[in-house]
Structure formats: C-alpha cells, structure tokens
C-alpha cells in the first residue's frame, strides 16, 4: 500500500516507518520540520513538511500523495511532565486529536483512502470504578477531574470520528524504551513518588511492540477501538520501583495524597491512585499481535539496563 504517516518522526513513527518499508509498503511521511522530514528520505520514504492543524495544507498534501491508507500519529507529547495543569499541558495534542483528525478524515474521504488508523490512549481514560483491568467495551470516565476533562473529550472525539468513518483507533498504553523520556529524569531525581498506596493501575507497551501492532492494524484490523498494551497491567507500587531499578536510580519516595495534590494537582493523584489498566485480548485475537515484550518486567531492563545503554 501507499501509506501516509503523520508524526512520522515521532516516538511511534520513527519505528513504524522503517517497519512498513521493510514490509514492502510505500511510505509518505509527514513531519512539521524540514530537518525531521529529511531524515525520512535517508530511510527510503518520501517526505512532506506538514502542519496537521492547517486544514487546507492537509487536503493538498493528502490529495497529492494519493495514499491507500493514513496513519495519524501526530502529537505534541515530547517533554511532557506538568500534570498539575493537565489540559493546558496537552492543549496542542488535543487540537491534533480534534482539528487534525477532522482535517485528515475529510481529506481521506475526498482522496478515497480505504484505511485509516489513529493514535489514542489507554493509560487513564477508563472509568475509575469496578475492576482494575478494562476492555474496549468498558466505558470511559463519565466524570473526569476538571483538569483532565478537555483531554478526555479530545480522545473521545478522535475515537468516535475515526470509528464512524470505518477506521481504527489504537489506545496505546504508556510508551517506554525511549532514552529521551522526560519521566526517566524525574525518577532519577526521586521527583516521581508513589502516592498513597500506589493503587493506580497502569498499562505499558514497548515502542517496538506498539509499531508492530500499528502495522498489523493497517493490514488486518476491522474498524473499531483496540487496546495496544502489554499483558500485565500493574499498580504503581509495583512498576515504579522496577523502573527505578532498571535505570539505576534510588527507590521512589512515598508521599500522602494530600501532599501530592498540593504539589502536583488532582490529575496526578488520580493517575497514581485511581487509574485502571487495559486488556489486550482483542488486539491479540483480531490483529494477530505477538509481543516481543509481554510485560514491562522484562521490557524495562531490556530498554534501560546497562546492556541497552551500551547498545545505544
């Protein structure tokens, strides 16, 4: 297929583009800067400089590319660490999920694009009631904390628009394996504590496994929402100490909820104490997805341990 990828030099895109090329697809990668777009040329992809929020430019670029499929991976998540002002921190990503998605879907319809895959998120949006692990059939949070409401609305907009058009929305877990992850430095500085009892459940996915699932979604998936996460959702009190150990950091501090709320805001407290994990059963069954790292337990050391550092 001819595949048009937005966010082609981002965390997922940088791994997805080479994979698609190896599988024989023709890739047109879009990035916001010429410098980043030029990197795609060295891989054998075609490159375009594109602001996904420029609706006219999106239309022109997609019609010129004549793709069979579009993969929407454009976000503005690099360097994100301020959860106290959650919606403000994610404001540009929220626009990419709403305005950007709408622009791409409109262009896709005009260009007769037959496959559309978009990035969503499974890390915290599920309702904070019931069991610790949710499936795609479970509801999202009907009453998010105020600081997270705009971000959740943007996720819901993306998913409903994509699925209504016959596309696939991939709810990725928390990405790991990038050495540039700003949260690693917070863990090293012991500025990423366990809040309360650390009951919040997280789901992760290694970036390579996420890219594999995305490529499969292009070829095998039926329209709908898919959790793209590993096999082991886990509470913060389990995975955060393991991450610290993997990067050679001291063990995380523990702080009460009231102090975390004062320092980091209500959204951070919710993430650490009330969030739910996600099941990957649907993606494994329908997409035929096999994970290289079924659990963060082996994934964290492989990504961040001494051997990984030497290889990098």
C-alpha positions, 0 to 999 in steps of 0.5 A: 500500500501507499501509506501516509504517516503523520508524526512520522518522526515521532516516538511511534513513527520513527519505528513504524516507518522503517517497519512498513518499508521493510514490509514492502509498503510505500511510505509518505511521511509527514513531519512539521520540520524540514530537518525531521522530514529529511531524515525520512528520505535517508530511510527510503520514504518520501517526505512532506513538511506538514502542519496537521492543524492547517486544514487546507495544507492537509487536503493538498498534501493528502490529495497529492500523495494519493495514499491507500491508507493514513496513519495519524500519529501526530502529537505534541507529547515530547517533554511532557511532565506538568500534570498539575495543569493537565489540559493546558499541558496537552492543549496542542495534542488535543487540537491534533486529536480534534482539528487534525483528525477532522482535517485528515478524515475529510481529506481521506474521504475526498482522496478515497483512502480505504484505511485509516488508523489513529493514535489514542490512549489507554493509560487513564481514560477508563472509568475509575470504578469496578475492576482494575483491568478494562476492555474496549467495551468498558466505558470511559470516565463519565466524570473526569477531574476538571483538569483532565476533562478537555483531554478526555473529550479530545480522545473521545472525539478522535475515537468516535470520528475515526470509528464512524468513518470505518477506521481504527483507533489504537489506545496505546498504553504508556510508551517506554524504551525511549532514552529521551523520556522526560519521566526517566529524569524525574525518577532519577531525581526521586521527583516521581513518588508513589502516592498513597498506596500506589493503587493506580493501575497502569498499562505499558507497551514497548515502542517496538511492540506498539509499531508492530501492532500499528502495522498489523492494524493497517493490514488486518484490523476491522474498524473499531477501538483496540487496546495496544498494551502489554499483558500485565497491567500493574499498580504503581507500587509495583512498576515504579520501583522496577523502573527505578531499578532498571535505570539505576536510580534510588527507590521512589519516595512515598508521599500522602495524597494530600501532599501530592495534590498540593504539589502536583494537582488532582490529575496526578493523584488520580493517575497514581491512585485511581487509574485502571489498566487495559486488556489486550485480548482483542488486539491479540485475537483480531490483529494477530499481535505477538509481543516481543515484550509481554510485560514491562518486567522484562521490557524495562531492563531490556530498554534501560539496563546497562546492556541497552545503554551500551547498545545505544 
